[in-house]
Amino acid sequence: MPVRNDSAPAAEANVRLIVPLWASAVFFAVMNTTMFNVSLPAVIEGLGITPGMGSWVLSGYSITFAMATLVASRLSDFVPLRTLLTAGVVLMGAASVAGLAADRFAWLTAIRVVQAMGAGTVSGIGVIMVRRLVPFERRGRALSMLAAGSALSYGAGPIAGGFLTALFGWNAMFLVPCLILPLGLYLRSQVPKEKLPRQRFDATGAALTAAMSVLLLLALTQRSAALFAFGAALAALNAAYLLRVRDPFVALDVLRVPHYPKLVPLAMFAMGTNVSFLYLIPLMLDAVHGRGTAEIGLALLPGALLSGFMSRYTGRWVDRYGPRRVMPAAMLVLMAAVTVLLLFLHRSAHAAMAAYLLFSPGFSALMSSMNHEISTLVPREKLGSGAGLVQLLQFNGGAFGVALCGVLLDLNAQLPPGRMYAGPLALIAAFLVTAASFLLWYLLASRRRRAGDVRETAGPGVPA
């Protein structure tokens, strides 16, 4: 789909400023999750709720974040990036101000949902911004910088959340995301104006997709067969609707792009591993090893700092060697991290730091190289749908992973802490093995396709 920038020269001149500013905005957007990860025990105690209910503080945010990324990605085809950025910044900033006075579970959950709408918008259009403004030869570095913003938040978020909670109470965590207001408004002034073709927005498809996701998540957390039946029926109705309507909210025809469908579940299960990892570590360090919120944050900080430091090299490797070589290396690092977690976390709190030193840079490298691969696979006119669908299922994977961990913890609440966490840790391992399987399938299929292209180029009877 053609997009015209009225300030194309300015965009090229400012791109080296826009990308780090956008990465900083993503840092604050993702930090909303990571601060609450480490302070979740304090939130649960302060509100008098169960760990299963507490998981909604994270999973409700994640599922709304997922919907917001898809809506923003879809809207980016016909709404300028500056407009979407402004909406995201204002929503996130206003909700953060309201969160300073939240004192009830329902109120906190509602505020987190509005925060997630804004944060998902800012984060979701980051890939679109890179594709639209950054030259191909620098795209890997730009995507790695965005991934570094997320990775650093995984370390800074727990530190900030831990100290703010210890000193002032968990409501003080809402002070930090307020900083996105001045940052985002300045970033808006640097983004070039665009003229985009008008299109229809499929509000019905958006509502059906959101309702389907919420019903299925509720069915899991409430362990309700009736809700699951309603959610499954709504999913079938939504699929039939999206296949029939013109310009649907989720353009399912993007699934016809060769090899793209193999990357979608890879993103979903990888994010499920990541969010569940960050949900369990603070709870386990608190319950098994008696660590406070500040200590938990300090345990995660080295991994996040290493991930931020490594991002500059990851981007160069992606640009030089290609994402198909970086992705399997990153997956091996993730598998090593989860192995350390499974074998040693119940014995020593230091295992959390060691595992996250591997996990954080590995996950950042996997996401940035996968996003680069998607931006190459999917045609420009379908990029909004392709990136949006990946992010929708990616963050839904995170939401369902956290919810399922919460269910397992509630079911095993009577067990000693050392045994109580065995099921959720096994779930993390299963998620990662599934993600690795889809990656292997994708790499093998891509290699076969390249071999076929070489044979066609060589011609009949000529060795490829």
N, C-alpha and C positions, 0 to 999 in steps of 0.2 A: 504494500500500500504506500503510495508516494507521500512523503512528509517533507514540507518545505520549512527550513529555518530562515527567518528574515535576517538573523544575525549570524550567518554561517561563519564569517571571518572572526567575529567576536567569540563564537563558540570554540573555534580552534584555538584562539588565543587564551581563553579562560579554562580550557579543559583540564590543565594541570592544577588549577585551583578548585574546579568543581568536583573532581573525583575525591580528593582528600576531605573536602567539606561534606560531601555526601556520605563518605565513610564515617565521619564523625557523627552525622545524624543517625546513621544506622547503629552506631555504637550506643547512643542513648535509647533508640527504639528497642534494641535487643536487651539492653540493660534492665528494662522493666521486668523481664522474665528472670534474669539471673539474680537480681537483688532479692526477689521473693523466693527463689529456690533455697538460698542459704538461710533466710529468715522464716521459712515456712513453719518450723517448730514453734517459734514465738507467736506467729499469727494464729496457729491452731490453738495454742494455750490461751492466748489473749481473748479469742472469740469463743472458746469453749466448744470447739467442733472436733469431729473425728478426722483421722488422716485421709479417709476417703473423701470427705467433704472438702478438706484442705486441698486435695488434688485439683478441685475445680478452680481454685485461685490460679493454678497454672494451666490446666487443660482448657478452661473457659477462655483464657487469654489466647492460648495457642490456636484454638479452633476459629476464634474471631479474627486473629491475626492472619490465619490461612485464607479466610473468606475475603478479608480486606486486600491481601496481596493479589488475589485473582480478580476482584472487582477493579482494583487500580490498574492492573496489567491490561485488562480488557478495555477499560476506559481510555488508556493511553493511546489507543488506536485513533481516537477522535477528540480527546480532551488534552490540551497542552500540559506538558510536564510541570510547568510553573503553577498552573491551577491545582493540579493534584497534590503537588508538594505543599502548597499553602493550606489546603484542606487537611492534609495529614498532620501538619505541624500544629494547627489550631486545635484540632480534636485532641491530640495527645497532650498538648500543654494545658488546655482547659480542664481535662479530666484529672491531670496530675494536681492541679490546684485544689479541685474538689476532694481528692483523696486525702488531703492533709487532715480532714475532719471525719473520715470514715470510721464508724465504730460498730457497725453491724455487718454480718456476713453477706446479706443480700445487697447492701449498699456497696460494700467493697467489690463484690462480684460485678455489679453493674458498672462501677467506675473502671474496673479492669477491662471490661468489654469495650467501653468507649476509648480507653487508652489504646487498646489493641487495634481498633479501627484506624486510628491515626498512625500508629507505629507500623502496621502492615502496609499502609499506603506508602509511607516514606521508604520502607525497605523494599517493597514489591516492585517499584518502578526503577530501582537502582540498576537492574540488569538491562532494562529498556534504555535508560540513560546511557549506559556504556555502549550498547549496540548503536545508538543514534548519534553519539557525539565523539566516540573514541575510535581512532583508526585501528584497523584489524591488527596491525603488527604490535600495537601496545595494549590490546584488549585483555590479554592474560594478566598483565600487571595491574590493570585497572580493576578487574574482577577480584584479584587477590587482595587488593587494598580494601575493597568492600568486605571481603571475607575476614580480613584482619580487624576491621571495625567490630564485626560480630564476635570474633575470637577474644579480643581485648575486653569486651564487655563481660565475657564469661569469667574473667579474673577480677576486673575492677568492680563488677556488680556485686559479687559476694563480699569483697572487702568493704565497699561502701554500705551495702545492706547490713553487714555484720556490725560495723561500728555505729552506724546510725541507730540501729535497733537497740544495741547495748546502751547507748548514751541517751537517746531520746524516745525510744519506742518505735514500733514498726511503721507508724504513720509517717515518720520523718523520711522514709524512703521515697515518698512522692516529691520531695524537694528536688532531687537530682534530675528527673525527666523534665522539670520545668525549664531547664537550660536549653531545651531544644527550640524554644520560642525565638530567642534572639539569633541563634545559629541558623535555624531554618529560614527565617525571614531574610537574613543576609544571603544565604545560599540562593534563595529565590531570585534575588536581584542579579545573580551571575548567570542564571540559566537563560539561554536565548529564547526569544519568542518563536512560536511555531504557528503555521497555518495547516490545519488538518481537515480532511474531508469529513463531512457530517455523516453520522451513522445513527441507527436506532439502538438504544440500550435495552437489553432483554431483562426487564425487571422481574417478570414472572419466573424465568429460569434462575435468576439470582435468588429469589425467595424459595423456590423449590430446593435448590442446592443447599442453602443455609439450613432449611428445616430438616432436610434429610440428614445432614451432618450432625445436627443437635440431637435429633431423635436417636440416632445410632449410638452417639456418645452417652446419652441418658440411659439407653437400654443396657449398655455395658456397666455403667457405674451403679445403676439400680438393680442390675441382674434381672431385668424384666423381659420375659418372652413376648408379652403384648407390645411393649414399646419397640422391640426388635422387629416384630412383624409389621408394625406401622412404618418403621423406618425403611425396611426392605421394600415394602409396597411403594413407598414414596420414591425410593431410589429407582425402581422400575418405571414408575410414571415419569420421573424426571428424565431418564434416559430416552424414553419414547418421545417426550416433548422436545428434547434438545436435538434429536435426529430429524424431527419434522419441521421445526420452526426455522425461518430465515434469520440469519445473523444471531445465532443463539449465544447465551451468556457463556457457556462452555462449548467452544467449537470443536466437537469431537472429530471432525475431519482431520485435525492435526495428528491424530493417532495413525493416520495413513502415511505420515512421513517415515521413510525407511529408518528402522532401528530406534526411533524416538520412543516408542512404547516400552522398550526395555529399560530406558533411563528413568521413567516415571516411578516404578516400584523401587528402583535403587535409591532414588531421592527419599521416598516415603520411609523405607525401613532404616536408612542411614539417619534421618532426622529422628525417628522413633528411638533409635539407640542413643543419640546425643541427648535428647531432652530427658529420657528416662535415667540416663547416667547422672545428669545434673540434678534430677529430682531425688534420687536415692542416696547419693553421696552425703549431702548434709544431714539427712534423716539418720543414716547409718552411723556417721561420725558422732552424732548427738546421742543416739540410743545405745550403741555398742561401746563407744570409746569415751563418752562423756565430754566431748569437745563443745565449746561455746561458739556462738555465731562468728565472732571475730577470728577465732582459730580456724574455723571451717573456711572462711574466706581466704586466709593466708595459705591454707593448704592448696587452694585452687589457683592462686595468683601466679606461681612460676610457670605453669602450663600456658596460661593465657599470654603472659609476657613473651614466652618462647614462640608462641604462635604468631604474635604480632611481629616479632623480629624475623621469623622465617618467611613471612608473607612476601617480602620483596624478592626473595630467592625463588619461592614457589611460582610467582608470576613470571619470572624470567625463564624458569624451566618449562612452564606451560607454553610460552611464546616460542621457545627454542626447540623443544623436543615434541611438543604436542600434548594435549590432555590425555590421549590414550595411553601414554607411558606414565604420566603422573598418577592417574587414578588407581592403577593396581598397586603402585608403591604406597600410596596413601592408605589403601585398604589393608595392606599388610601391617602398617603401623597401628591402625585401629584395632586389628585383631590382637596384636601384642599387648595393647593397653587393656583391653577387656580381659585377657588372660591374667594379667597382673591383678586386676580387680577381683576376679573370681577366686584366685588362689590365696591372696594375701590380705584383702581388706578386713576380713573378720579377725585377723591376727594382729594387725598393726595399722594405726591411723596413718602412718607414713606411706602406706601403699596407695592411698587416695592421691597424694601428691605425685608419686611416681607414675601412677596410671594416667593422671591428667597431663603430665609432662609429655606423654606420648599421644594421648587422645586429642588434645586441643589442636596442635599443628596438623595432625593427620586428618581430622575432620575438616579443618579449614582448607587444606589442600584438595581434599576430595570434592568439596562443594564448589570451590572456585574453578577447578578443572572441569567438573561436570557442567557447570553453567556455561563455560566457554564452549564446550562441545555442543550443548543445546543451541547456543547462538549461531553456531556454524551449521548445524543440521537443519534447523527450521528456517524456511524462507522468511524474508523480512515481513511480508504481509501477514504471516501467521505467528510472528514472534510474540505478540501480546497474548494470544491464546495459549501458545506453547509454554512460555515462561509462567503464565498465570496458572495453568493446569498443574505444572510441576510443583509450584509453590503451594497451591491448594492442598494437594495430596501429601506434600512434604510436611506441612505444619499440621495437617490432620493426623498424619502418622505420629508426630510428636504428642498431640493431644490424646490420641488413643493409647499411646504407650504409657503416658503418665497415668491416665485413668485406669488402665489395666494393672499397673503397679500398685495404685491405691486400693483397688479391689483385692488384690492378692495380700496386701498388708492387713486389710480389715479382716479377711478370712483367717489369717494366721496370727491375729492379735494376741491370742493366749499363749503362743509359743515363746520361748526365750529369744532375745534379740538376735543371737547368733544363727538361729534356725529360721527366724521370722523372715529374714531377707533372702533366704536361699532361692525361693521362687522368683521374685523380681530380678535377681541377678541372672538366673537362668533365662529369663525372658529377654534381657539385654543381649545375652549371647546368641539367642535364637534370632533376634532381629538382625544382628550383624552378619550372621551366617547367611541369612536370606538375602541381605543386601549384596554380599560378596557373590552369591550365586547369580544374581541378575547382572552384576558387573562382568563376571566371567562369560555369561551368555552373550552380552553385548559385544565384548571384545572379540570373541570367536566369530560371531556373525559379521562383524565389521571386517575382520581379516578375510573371511570367505568372499565377501563382496569385493574387497580390493583385489583379491586374486582373480576374480571373474572379470573385473574391469581391465586388468593387465592382459588377460588372455584375449579379450575382445580387441584391445588396442593392437596386440601383436598380430592378430589375424589368424585364419585357419592354417594349421600345419606349421606355424612358427612358434618355437618354444617361448613361453612367457618368461 
